[in-house]
């Protein structure tokens, strides 16, 4: 009898993939669910980005296979982006690799650095894909704690007490998702030292540094970081391009070569029009970023805070990013008691924090990726129930 590979028993279907089926059924039954769950920007890219895509799409010679390492125009635009916003010098020829989204990069980096049986440090709470892809590839997950009383930063004393002899890779994510914990220069400095002391590659996933934040921090700003660290960045959040699937991997030339060896055996490059349009987007003005990444989300955030207040949740007003993370009241036995009631009675879909790990078990996450009027409508529905 034909059976699935054993690795499928190690993971479940992605939570949102499963839950959105339920939401679709509710909508089909006329329930009109408002989704405040997923971080998919609902605003368009800049006008010049769209115009460039259309221009290239009309070129009859632009539709062939592209080189896997990305066209020079895009690689140099990414290097220029890092210099302009983070003050980091990047060699566009050797130290940057365009990705078909950061999720793809998680796969490629793990394949490039981790053998089956090796250990990978994954934050708790953290992005579920760090865990699921590591399991699929045969790595052993070692969780490290992020806690609210420590600003959702790594506890380095706790990390130093661990047996790190088999650890090859450490995933970090600042500004943090799901918690909104801010990037901190001190944390980056300690991560670089930790990586060097233990011969571990630290991968910082950095797609949220433009969202509700005036501070542009990168782990690569720390001297020597490029020797032992990799940074992912993404155009999905900061440039309103989630469906375009454009990310970037920044590190030293040797690491790029190793990752490229994996990537070149998996994909055949991105459509030239998307690459040239992405290069155009990387030149978006400071005014554009302020309007979309700060002012719009700030207005939406005010309504999300009112939802948190109505639900009796507590939250840190200093958090950044395109979500609002809050702790549920003690009266609930578990977070799903709250989120399922919000879904089925108030007809609003919000995310239970347990999907990000045990340290998120008593938290909820509200996405800001909905129009203000929709978030206001969600608030009114919730007020009727709570």
N, C-alpha and C positions, 0 to 999 in steps of 0.2 A: 504494500500500500504506500502511495506517495505521501511523504510527510514534509513539513516545513523544516528548515534548518534549526538546529538546537538554539542558535543565538536569539531566535524570536521569542523564546521563553524567558529571556532576560529583560525584555522591555514590554511596555504596553503601547497601544496606539496613543499618540500625543493627546493630552487632555483636551485641548481646544478642538482637535479634529473630531473627537467623540462628542464633546458637549455641543458643538455647533450643529451636529445632526439633530440633537434634541431641540435646540432653539429653532431650527428650520421646521421641525414638525409642529412646534407650538405656533409658529407664524402661519403655517399652512392651515392651522385650525382657527386662524383669525385672532390670535392673541397679541400680535403687534409688539414683539419684544424689543426694547431699547437695549442695544449692546454697549456696555461700558467696560468691556473685558479685554479686548485685543489692542495691542499697540501698533495699529496700522494707520499712519497719518492720512487724514481725509482731505488734505489740501493739495493743490497741484504743485509740481515743480515750477521753477522760474520760467518765464516766457521764452527767454533765449535758449533754455534747455529743450523745450518742446520744438521750437523752430529749428534747432540744429538737427534733431532727430528726423523731422519731416524732410529737411533739405537732403540729408544723407540717404534717406529711404527712397528718394526720387532718382538717386544716382544708380544707373543700371550696373555699374561696376563695383558696387559696395556690398554685394550680398553673398560673397563667398566666405569660406572658412577664414577665421582670423587666428593669429598666433596665440597660443595658450598663455603666454606671459603678458599679454596685453599690448596694445599698440603704443609706440613711444609717446604720442600726444597725451594719452591718459596717464601713463606712468609719471611723466614729468609734471602734469597737472596735479597729481597726487602729492608728489614731492613738494611742489610749490605751495599746496594747501597746508602742509605741515610746517613749512617755513613761515608762511604768512600768519597762521593762527596760533601755532604752538612755539614758534621760534626754534624749531628743530631742523637741522640740516640733514637732508636725505638725498642719496644718490639715486636719481630717477632711473638710471640704467641697471643698477644692481641691488638696491635695497628696498624696493617696493614691488609687490605682486598684486595686481587687481584680482579680485575674487568675485564669484557669482554669489555674492552675499556672504556675510560672516559665518552663517551656519555651515556653508561649504568649507570655510576655512577651518572650522573645528574638526571636521573629518580629515582634511589634508594634513594639518599639523599633528594630529594624533597618530596618523599613519606614518608620518615622517620621523617621529621621536619615540614612540612607545611600542614596545614589543608585547605580545600576549603575556599576561602575568605581571607585567610592570604595574606600578601604582601611580595613580593620578590624584592630586589634591583638588577637591571640588568644594566650593563654598556652600554652606547651609545657613540661610536659604540662598538659592542660586538658579540660574537659567537651566531648565530641565535637560536641555540638549547636551550640556557638558557631561551629564551623567549617562544619558541614554546612548550616545554615540561611543563613549568610552566602554560601556558594557558590550555593545555590539562588536567592538574591535578587540575584545578579550582583555581589557585592562581592568585592574582592581580599583574600585572607588574608595578613596579615603576622604571622608568629609572633614572640613574644618569649620569651626563655628563663627558665625557673624551674629552679634547680639545688639539689641537696641541700646543697652546701657553703655556700649562701646562705640556708638555712632555707626554701627554696622561695618566696622573696620576689622581686619584680621587680629586675632589675639596672638601676638608673636611669642609670648611666653608659653602659651599652650602649644603652639606649633613646634617650638624648640624641644618640648618634652616628648614629641612623637618619635617613633622609629621611622626615619626618613630614608633609610638605606636603599629602598626599592622604588622611591618616588622619582619619576622622570619629568613630570609636567605638573604645573600648578595653574589653575584657572582663576583669574581675578576679573572684576568687572566694576570699574569706577568711571563716572558716577554709577552707583549701583542700581541694578534692576534685580529684584522688584522693590527694594526698600527705599530708593531715592537717596541713599547715603552719599554724601558728597565725596568727590575725589580730594585727597589731601596729599600735599607734597611730602609730608613726613611718612605717610603710608607708602608712597612710591619709593622713597629712599630706603625704607626698611625692607621692602620687597626685593629691591636690587641687591642689597647686602645678603638677604636670605638666599636668593638664587645663587649668588657667588659662593657663599659659605657651604652650600649643600649640593652644588652642581645640578641644580634644577632649572629647567626652562620655565620662566614665568610668562604666561600669556595674559595680557590685559585687554579685555574687550571694552572698547571705548566709543560706543555709538551715541552716548547721551550728553556729551560735554557742551553741546550748543543749546540744549533744551532747558529753559528757565534758569540758565546760568550765564553769568558774565565772565566767569573764570574759565580760562582755557588751559587745562592741565593734561599732560601726557606723561606716562611713565618714562618715555624716551627723553624727557627733559633732564632726567637724572644722569650725571656723568657716568659713563660705562654701562648704561642700561642696555644699549644695543648689543653688547657682547653676550648677554644672557637672557634677554627679554624679547618678546614679540608683542606688537600691538596690532589689534584689529580695529578698524574704523569702518563706518558704514554710511552710505548716502541715504539709506532708508528713512532714518529719523530726521537727520539734520537738513536734508534737502528734499523731503517729501517725495521720495522715490522708492517706496517699499517693493512695489511690483517690478521694478526695473532690475532688481537683483545686482547691485553694484556695491562691493565692499573693497577693502584694501588690507593687505598684510604688510607691515613695516618692520624690518629687522635688519640684521647684518647680511652681507652678501652670501656667506656660506649657508646660513639657515634658509635663505630664499632659494638657493640652488637645490637643497634637499626637499623643500616643500614643492618646488617646481617639478621635481622628478616624479612626485606622486601625482600632482595635478595634471601633468601632461599625459598621464595614462588614464585619466578619468573623463576629462572634458575636452572640447575642441574650440574653446574660446567663445567670446561674446560677440554678438552682432556689432559690426563696425559703427552703425548709427548710434547704438546705445553707448558705446565707448566714447565717441566724439561728443555726444550730448552730455555725458557725465563730466567730461573734461570742461565743457562749457559751464556746467552747474558749479563746479569747484571754484569758479570765479564770481559766484554770486556776491553781491555787495553786502557790506555790513548792515545797511538799512534793510535789505531783504531778510537777513537772518534775524534782525531785531523784530521785524514785523511778524514773521511766522514762528520763529523759535522761542521768542520771549513774550511779546505782547499778546498774541492770540492765546497761547497756552496759559498765560497769567490770568486772563479773563475766565477761561474755562476752569482753571484751578479753583477760583473763588466759589463756583457752583459745586464743584466736587467736594470742597471742604464743608459746604452746607449739608451735603448728603452724609458725609462722615458724622457731622454733628447730630443730624436727625437719627442716625443709627446708634448713637451713643458711643462711637469709636473715638479713640485718642490717636493723635498723629503729630509728627514733627513738622512744624511749618517751614523749617529750613531745608527740607528735602527738595531735590531737583529731579528733572526728568519728566517724562510724559505720562506718569502715573501718580496716584496718591495712595500711599500705603498707610493703613491704620489698624490699630489693635482693637479687637472686638470686646464688648463688655463681658464680665465674668459670668453673667446670668446664662450665657449660652454654653451648652455642653460641648459643642464643637463648632467650627466655623461654617460647616455646611448647613447646620440648623438655621443660621442666619442667611447665607447666600441662596439656599433653596427657597426660603420664604420670600426673599426679595425677588427671585426669578418667577415663582409661580403665583404669588399674590400681587406683587407690585409690577410684575412684568418688566423687570430690569435685570440684565445679565451682568453681574460683577464677578471678579475672580477670587476664589478661595485661596488663601496663602499656602495651604498645605502642599499644593502642586510644586512649590519651589523648595520643599524640604521640611523636616520636622520643626525647625526653628521658625517656620512661617505658619504653623498650625493654628495660631489664634489671631491671624491677620487677614485682612481683605485688601484687594488692590482694585482701584478704580482707574480706568483709562481716560485720558483727556482727548482721545482721538474721536471726538464727536462734536458736532456743531453745538454752540451755546444753547440754542433753543431746545435741542434734544436733551442736554444735560439738565436744563431747567425743567423740562417735562418729566424726566426721570425723578428729579427731586420732588415734584408735586405728587407723583404716583406713590413714592415712598412715604411721604408725609401722610397720605391717606391711610396707610397701613400701620405705621409706627407712631 
